[in-house]
Each structure stands twice: as structure tokens, then as C-alpha cells.
Amino acid sequence: MPNFTVALFFWYLFPVIVMIASNLLVKKTNIDKKYGIKAPDIATPFFFVGIHFVSKGTLGSSFLAYVFLMIFFIGMFVAIMFAYYFHDINYKRYFKILWRISFLVTLMIYVVLIIGSIILFLKR
């Protein structure tokens, strides 16, 4: 059962804060034009940290190992697809695609954890 605390409420707002801050960082430094780095690329590591704390606060244990395992299997699938379709693996493109997919996965898991935490709190 989750205990609703100020810290857990901070982790609910954390994705919004991180996306706004990373978007401002990208726009102010122009790293999107120089290096092709976008706001989700910067926000992904912060979502890993957020998943750890929200799952620990909600479920009592960290869900992060399962997230890493899921991304590992997605990475294997993407590598197989690259090898099948292109008969070669361009590592720069591979890691860029894998990093962006991991952003989507972490964002979806984060949202599911927050919704699950709210549902568990309201049931109590």
C-alpha cells in the first residue's frame, strides 16, 4: 500500500519538470542543431531514477531491474531487425534508436506506475 507523502507527490510531478528543464536546456544551448540531441535524450536517465523511486514508494521494491531487462530485450530485437533489413548494423543509428525507444518505454512505465499508485491510494 502506498503512503501518500510529499516526496511521492514530487515524483508525480517529476516527469513534467524534467521535460520542461531538458527542453529549455536543448533550446538555450542549441545542442539539437549541433549534435542532434533532443529533450527526450536528456530526460531518459532521469526517468530511470524516477521509476526507481516511484516503484519503491508504491510497491515497496524497485521495478528498475525489470525495466533494464525489458530494454535489453528490445535492444536485441532492434539489432536483429537491423541485421535482417539492412544486412549491417550502423551502431550510431542503432544506439540512437534504442535510446529513443528506451525513453518511450520509461515514459510509459512511469505513467503506469503513477496511475497505479493513485488507484492503490484511492482504494485504501
C-alpha positions as CSV (number, residue, x, y, z in Angstrom):
1,M,0.0,0.0,0.0
2,P,1.4,3.4,-0.9
3,N,1.7,6.1,1.6
4,F,1.0,9.4,0.1
5,T,3.8,11.7,1.0
6,V,5.2,15.0,-0.2
7,A,8.1,13.1,-1.7
8,L,5.8,10.8,-3.7
9,F,3.9,13.9,-4.9
10,F,7.2,15.3,-6.1
11,W,7.9,12.1,-8.1
12,Y,4.4,12.5,-9.7
13,L,5.4,15.9,-11.0
14,F,9.0,14.9,-11.8
15,P,8.4,13.9,-15.5
16,V,6.8,17.3,-16.3
17,I,9.7,19.2,-14.5
18,V,12.3,17.1,-16.3
19,M,10.8,17.5,-19.7
20,I,10.5,21.3,-19.3
21,A,14.0,21.6,-18.0
22,S,15.6,19.4,-20.7
23,N,13.6,21.2,-23.4
24,L,14.9,24.6,-22.1
25,L,18.4,23.2,-21.9
26,V,18.3,22.0,-25.5
27,K,16.9,25.3,-26.8
28,K,19.3,27.5,-24.9
29,T,22.4,25.6,-25.8
30,N,21.4,24.6,-29.4
31,I,22.7,21.1,-29.0
32,D,19.8,19.9,-31.1
33,K,21.3,21.6,-34.1
34,K,25.0,20.8,-33.3
35,Y,24.8,17.2,-32.1
36,G,21.2,16.1,-32.9
37,I,20.4,15.7,-29.2
38,K,16.8,16.3,-28.3
39,A,15.0,16.8,-25.0
40,P,13.9,13.1,-24.5
41,D,17.6,12.1,-24.9
42,I,18.4,14.1,-21.8
43,A,15.3,13.2,-19.9
44,T,15.7,9.4,-20.2
45,P,18.3,8.9,-17.3
46,F,16.1,11.0,-15.0
47,F,13.1,8.8,-15.8
48,F,15.1,5.7,-14.8
49,V,15.7,7.4,-11.4
50,G,12.0,8.4,-11.2
51,I,10.9,4.8,-11.9
52,H,13.1,3.6,-9.1
53,F,11.7,5.9,-6.5
54,V,8.0,5.7,-7.6
55,S,8.1,1.9,-7.7
56,K,9.9,1.8,-4.4
57,G,7.3,4.2,-2.8
58,T,4.3,2.4,-4.4
59,L,5.2,-1.3,-4.5
60,G,7.8,-1.4,-1.8
61,S,10.5,-2.6,-4.1
62,S,12.3,-1.2,-7.1
63,F,11.0,-2.0,-10.6
64,L,14.2,-0.8,-12.3
65,A,15.8,-4.2,-12.9
66,Y,12.7,-5.3,-14.9
67,V,12.9,-2.1,-16.9
68,F,16.5,-2.7,-17.8
69,L,15.7,-6.3,-18.7
70,M,12.9,-5.1,-21.0
71,I,15.2,-2.6,-22.7
72,F,17.9,-5.3,-23.1
73,F,15.4,-7.5,-25.0
74,I,14.1,-4.6,-27.0
75,G,17.8,-3.8,-27.9
76,M,18.3,-7.4,-29.1
77,F,15.1,-7.2,-31.2
78,V,16.2,-3.9,-32.8
79,A,19.7,-5.4,-33.6
80,I,18.1,-8.4,-35.2
81,M,15.8,-6.2,-37.2
82,F,18.7,-4.0,-38.4
83,A,20.6,-7.1,-39.4
84,Y,17.7,-8.6,-41.2
85,Y,16.6,-5.4,-43.1
86,F,19.9,-3.7,-43.7
87,H,22.3,-6.7,-43.6
88,D,24.5,-4.4,-41.5
89,I,24.3,-2.7,-38.1
90,N,25.1,1.0,-38.1
91,Y,26.0,1.4,-34.4
92,K,25.4,5.1,-34.2
93,R,21.9,4.8,-35.6
94,Y,21.3,1.6,-33.5
95,F,22.1,3.3,-30.2
96,K,20.2,6.4,-31.1
97,I,17.1,4.4,-31.9
98,L,17.5,2.2,-28.8
99,W,17.9,5.3,-26.6
100,R,14.7,6.9,-28.0
101,I,12.8,3.6,-27.6
102,S,14.0,3.4,-24.0
103,F,12.7,6.9,-23.5
104,L,9.2,5.8,-24.7
105,V,9.4,2.7,-22.6
106,T,10.4,4.6,-19.4
107,L,7.8,7.2,-20.0
108,M,5.0,4.6,-20.4
109,I,6.1,2.7,-17.4
110,Y,6.4,5.9,-15.4
111,V,2.8,6.9,-16.3
112,V,1.5,3.4,-15.5
113,L,3.3,3.5,-12.1
114,I,1.8,6.9,-11.3
115,I,-1.7,5.8,-12.3
116,G,-1.3,2.5,-10.3
117,S,-0.1,4.4,-7.3
118,I,-3.1,6.8,-7.4
119,I,-5.5,3.8,-7.8
120,L,-3.9,2.0,-4.9
121,F,-4.1,5.1,-2.8
122,L,-7.7,5.7,-3.6
123,K,-8.7,2.1,-2.8
124,R,-7.2,2.4,0.6
